[in-house]
């Protein structure tokens, strides 16, 4: 373990496009580096003729650019992707379990986790990158069937020797792997978290601190794994909340379930702790569909002080089953500053931090609730 951690240092209106032109037609990064706007995965239309689809299982990727207000105006690329990466079915042998840096992770019944760049709108469809990781190893009294989320330390797991993939499972197990490490045979390194407040938490990678971090239940503890130190236990930090709003909707919050997210802004270097309050909106075929009722965002400093804020400035935040991220809204005209965009299996929402209540919130099944962060456009 110590040796491994030392090595870690190193029917809608659909537009059709044969290139990335439509991805940036509504505004792109104002820096010299051109980037696609953040987008969400809508689906994949089966390729015709149907005989080809049944044989190949491929469809054309449909996305929605986040900086386009009219969500009925979708973009269907000519990019072909495996339909089973987009339309999850519990009865299928492969189910997508998370995403990070534009890569989607899938898990089959064989216990093998795979990384795919198919759903990245600028990645090649003629030469897709698919990385098969070693079979998962289940620690005693743990499970590796239900995944909380996936996080990566960089966007190049195929050729970056220092790229680390972290997988957080429901329960105490947290696993790491270096797909492109110097070792000819990558292996999983597994950690068993002792404190149960982290069992349902999501892991994120802090580029600023070069470590993986996990918020505990309620957000009062944050666990960190420093990649520069040979330690197989989380370093714990207590969080102190300051400047709480004077009039919290306590009755509403008491009737909700709360989840917490750590989100880092690479453009400003700020770290945010988000408390999301959700409530059952309706029950469909025996399954409860949840809806966000209220959101609180705190600016988190290095000492663990979490200061409630209603102003992120120019930033727009994205929460989904992908690793969360922030972007400067002025870099992508059409994005709403100081808003949180939410996408889940049963919900699409937008929350203004001015009051913390959703401006737009709809329920409905989403098969691939992933926000893809801006991607560099190569000329």
C-alpha positions in Angstrom: 0.0 0.0 0.0 2.7 2.5 1.0 4.7 1.8 -2.2 1.6 2.2 -4.3 0.6 5.6 -2.8 4.2 6.8 -3.3 3.8 5.9 -7.0 0.6 7.9 -7.2 2.4 11.2 -7.1 3.8 11.0 -10.4 -39.4 14.3 -30.7 -37.7 17.5 -30.6 -36.0 19.8 -32.9 -32.7 18.1 -33.6 -29.8 19.6 -35.4 -27.4 17.3 -37.2 -23.7 17.9 -37.3 -20.8 16.1 -38.9 -18.2 18.0 -36.9 -17.8 20.0 -33.7 -19.1 23.2 -35.3 -22.5 23.0 -33.6 -20.9 22.3 -30.3 -19.3 25.7 -30.2 -21.8 27.7 -32.4 -23.5 29.1 -29.3 -20.3 30.3 -27.7 -16.9 28.9 -26.8 -14.1 29.7 -24.4 -13.0 33.2 -24.6 -9.4 32.1 -23.9 -7.0 31.2 -26.7 -7.8 27.6 -26.1 -11.1 26.6 -27.9 -13.4 24.4 -25.9 -16.9 22.9 -26.3 -19.5 24.2 -23.9 -20.6 21.8 -21.1 -23.2 19.4 -22.4 -25.5 16.6 -21.2 -26.0 13.2 -22.8 -29.6 12.9 -24.2 -29.5 9.6 -26.0 -28.5 7.7 -29.1 -30.7 7.2 -32.2 -30.2 3.7 -33.6 -28.2 3.7 -36.9 -30.0 2.7 -40.0 -30.7 0.3 -41.6 -32.0 -1.5 -38.5 -30.1 -4.7 -39.6 -26.9 -2.7 -39.0 -28.1 -1.5 -35.7 -29.0 -5.0 -34.5 -25.6 -6.3 -35.6 -23.5 -3.4 -34.3 -25.5 -1.9 -31.4 -24.5 1.6 -32.5 -26.5 4.8 -32.6 -25.8 8.4 -33.3 -25.0 10.5 -30.2 -27.6 13.2 -29.1 -26.5 15.9 -26.7 -27.8 19.2 -25.3 -25.4 22.1 -24.9 -25.9 23.6 -21.4 -25.6 27.2 -22.7 -28.6 26.8 -24.9 -31.8 27.9 -23.0 -34.2 25.9 -25.2 -33.6 22.3 -24.1 -35.9 21.1 -27.0 -33.1 22.2 -29.4 -30.9 19.2 -29.3 -27.8 18.4 -31.3 -27.5 15.0 -33.0 -23.9 14.3 -34.1 -22.9 11.8 -36.7 -20.7 10.3 -34.0 -21.6 6.6 -33.5 -21.6 5.3 -30.0 -22.7 2.0 -28.4 -26.3 2.4 -27.5 -26.0 0.4 -24.3 -23.7 3.1 -22.9 -26.5 5.6 -23.1 -29.6 3.6 -22.3 -29.0 1.8 -19.0 -31.1 -1.2 -18.2 -30.7 -3.1 -14.9 -31.3 -6.3 -16.9 -28.4 -5.5 -19.3 -25.0 -7.0 -18.7 -23.3 -3.6 -18.9 -24.4 -0.5 -16.9 -22.7 2.8 -16.8 -21.8 3.7 -13.2 -20.2 7.2 -13.4 -18.1 9.6 -15.4 -15.2 11.9 -15.0 -13.3 14.3 -17.4 -15.6 13.2 -20.3 -14.8 9.4 -19.7 -17.7 7.1 -18.8 -17.2 4.1 -16.6 -19.1 0.9 -17.1 -19.3 -2.3 -15.0 -20.3 -5.7 -16.2 -21.4 -8.8 -14.4 -17.9 -10.0 -14.7 -16.7 -7.5 -12.2 -14.5 -5.7 -14.7 -14.7 -1.9 -14.8 -14.1 -0.3 -18.2 -13.5 3.4 -19.2 -15.0 4.7 -22.5 -14.5 8.0 -24.3 -17.4 7.2 -26.6 -19.7 9.8 -25.0 -17.2 12.6 -25.3 -18.6 14.6 -28.2 -15.1 15.5 -29.6 -13.6 12.1 -29.2 -13.1 9.9 -32.3 -15.9 7.5 -33.2 -13.6 5.7 -35.7 -11.0 5.0 -33.1 -12.7 5.1 -29.7 -10.6 4.6 -26.6 -11.8 1.8 -24.3 -9.7 0.8 -21.3 -10.3 -2.4 -19.4 -9.2 -2.3 -15.8 -8.3 -5.4 -13.7 -11.1 -7.4 -12.1 -12.3 -5.7 -8.9 -11.2 -7.1 -5.6 -13.8 -7.1 -2.8 -12.5 -6.5 0.7 -13.9 -8.6 3.6 -17.3 -7.4 4.7 -17.5 -5.0 1.6 -19.2 -5.0 -1.7 -18.2 -3.9 -5.3 -21.5 -4.3 -7.1 -23.0 -0.9 -6.2 -20.9 2.1 -7.1 -21.3 5.6 -5.6 -19.2 7.4 -8.2 -16.0 7.4 -10.2 -13.3 10.1 -10.1 -10.0 10.5 -12.1 -7.0 12.6 -11.4 -6.5 13.6 -15.1 -8.3 13.4 -18.4 -5.8 11.0 -20.0 -6.0 7.5 -18.3 -4.8 5.9 -21.5 -1.3 7.5 -21.6 -0.8 9.5 -18.5 1.3 7.3 -16.2 0.3 9.3 -13.2 -3.5 9.2 -13.8 -5.3 7.5 -11.0 -8.9 6.2 -11.2 -10.8 6.2 -7.9 -14.0 4.2 -7.4 -16.1 4.7 -4.3 -18.5 1.9 -3.5 -21.6 2.1 -1.3 -20.2 1.0 2.0 -16.6 1.2 3.3 -14.5 0.3 0.2 -12.6 2.8 -1.8 -10.4 1.5 -4.7 -7.6 3.0 -6.8 -5.9 2.0 -10.0 -3.4 3.5 -12.4 -4.4 2.3 -15.9 -1.3 3.6 -17.7 1.2 3.0 -14.8 4.7 1.7 -15.5 3.7 -1.7 -14.2 2.8 -4.0 -17.1 -0.1 -5.3 -15.1 -2.2 -2.5 -13.4 -3.7 -3.6 -10.0 -6.3 -2.2 -7.7 -5.3 -0.8 -4.3 -8.2 -1.0 -1.9 -8.9 0.9 1.3 -11.5 0.1 3.9 -12.9 3.3 5.4 -13.6 2.8 9.1 -16.0 5.8 9.7 -19.5 4.9 8.5 -20.3 8.6 7.8 -18.4 8.1 4.5 -20.3 5.0 3.4 -22.7 6.7 1.0 -20.3 9.6 0.1 -18.9 10.5 -3.3 -15.1 10.9 -4.0 -13.7 13.8 -5.9 -10.1 14.7 -7.0 -8.7 18.1 -6.0 -6.3 19.3 -8.6 -5.4 22.2 -6.3 -4.3 19.9 -3.5 -3.4 16.8 -5.6 -5.5 14.5 -3.4 -8.8 12.6 -3.4 -11.4 14.0 -1.0 -14.6 12.7 0.4 -17.3 14.6 2.3 -18.9 12.8 5.2 -22.6 12.6 5.8 -23.9 16.0 6.8 -20.6 17.7 5.6 -19.1 18.0 9.1 -16.1 15.8 8.2 -13.9 15.7 5.1 -11.6 12.8 4.4 -8.5 13.2 2.2 -6.0 10.8 0.8 -2.8 12.7 0.1 -1.1 11.1 -2.9 2.3 12.4 -1.7 2.2 10.5 1.6 2.3 6.7 2.0 -0.8 6.3 4.0 -3.7 3.9 3.5 -6.1 5.8 5.8 -8.1 9.0 5.2 -6.8 12.2 6.8 -9.8 13.7 8.6 -10.7 17.4 8.8 -13.6 18.8 10.8 -15.7 21.4 9.1 -17.1 24.4 10.8 -20.1 26.2 9.2 -20.3 29.9 9.3 -22.7 32.7 8.2 -25.7 30.5 7.9 -28.7 32.1 6.4 -31.0 33.7 9.0 -34.2 32.1 7.8 -33.6 28.5 6.9 -36.7 26.6 5.6 -36.3 24.2 8.5 -39.7 22.4 8.1 -38.9 21.8 4.4 -35.4 20.6 5.1 -36.5 18.3 7.9 -38.8 16.5 5.4 -35.9 16.0 2.8 -33.0 13.7 2.5 -29.7 15.5 2.3 -26.6 14.7 0.2 -23.3 16.6 0.1 -20.9 17.3 -2.8 -17.4 18.7 -2.9 -16.8 20.8 -6.1 -13.6 22.6 -7.1 -13.3 25.5 -9.5 -10.0 25.2 -11.4 -10.4 28.7 -12.8 -10.6 30.4 -9.4 -9.0 27.8 -7.1 -12.0 27.8 -4.9 -13.5 24.7 -3.2 -17.3 24.5 -2.5 -19.2 22.3 -0.2 -22.8 21.8 -1.5 -25.7 20.6 0.6 -28.5 19.3 -1.6 -32.0 18.6 -0.1 -34.3 16.3 -2.1 -37.8 15.0 -1.5 -39.9 12.3 -3.1 -42.0 14.0 -5.8 -43.9 11.0 -7.0 -43.8 7.3 -7.2 -43.7 5.7 -10.7 -44.1 1.9 -11.0 -43.0 1.5 -7.4 -39.9 3.7 -7.7 -39.7 7.0 -5.9 -38.6 10.0 -8.1 -36.7 12.6 -6.1 -36.8 16.3 -6.7 -34.4 19.0 -5.3 -36.2 21.4 -2.9 -33.3 23.5 -1.6 -29.6 24.0 -2.1 -26.9 25.5 0.1 -23.4 26.3 -1.1 -20.4 27.0 1.2 -17.0 28.3 0.3 -14.4 26.0 2.0 -11.0 27.1 3.0 -7.9 25.1 3.9 -8.6 25.3 7.6 -12.1 23.7 7.2 -14.1 26.8 7.6 -17.3 26.6 5.4 -18.8 30.0 4.8 -22.3 30.1 3.4 -22.5 32.0 0.2 -25.2 33.2 -2.2 -22.6 34.5 -4.7 -20.2 32.4 -6.7 -19.5 35.3 -9.0 -19.0 34.3 -12.6 -19.1 30.6 -11.9 -21.7 28.1 -13.0 -21.7 24.7 -11.2 -22.8 21.3 -12.6 -24.0 18.4 -10.5 -24.7 15.1 -12.1 -23.7 11.5 -11.9 -20.4 12.7 -13.4 -17.7 14.2 -11.2 -19.0 17.7 -10.4 -17.3 20.8 -11.9 -17.5 24.6 -12.3 -16.9 26.8 -15.3 -16.8 30.5 -15.9 -20.1 31.5 -17.4 -18.6 34.3 -19.4 -16.5 31.7 -21.3 -19.7 30.1 -22.7 -22.3 32.7 -23.6 -25.8 31.5 -22.5 -24.8 30.0 -19.2 -26.4 31.5 -16.1 -23.8 32.7 -13.6 -24.3 31.9 -9.9 -26.5 28.9 -10.8 -26.2 25.2 -10.2 -27.3 22.9 -13.0 -28.5 19.5 -11.7 -29.0 16.3 -13.7 -29.9 13.0 -12.1 -31.6 9.7 -13.0 -35.0 11.2 -12.1 -34.5 14.9 -12.2 -33.3 18.0 -14.2 -33.1 21.2 -12.3 -31.5 24.7 -12.1 -31.0 26.4 -8.8 -30.1 30.1 -8.2 -27.8 30.7 -5.3 -29.6 34.0 -4.5 -32.3 32.1 -2.7 -31.3 28.4 -3.0 -34.6 27.3 -4.5 -35.0 25.6 -7.9 -35.9 27.9 -10.8 -36.6 25.0 -13.0 -37.1 21.4 -11.7 -38.6 18.5 -13.7 -38.9 14.8 -12.9 -38.5 12.1 -15.4 -36.2 9.2 -16.3 -32.8 10.0 -17.6 -30.7 7.0 -18.7 -27.3 8.7 -18.8 -27.4 11.7 -16.4 -23.9 12.9 -17.1 -22.7 16.4 -17.7 -19.6 16.4 -19.9 -17.2 19.2 -18.9 -15.7 21.5 -21.6 -13.4 19.6 -24.0 -10.5 21.0 -25.9 -11.1 21.3 -29.6 -8.1 20.2 -31.7 -7.7 21.9 -35.0 
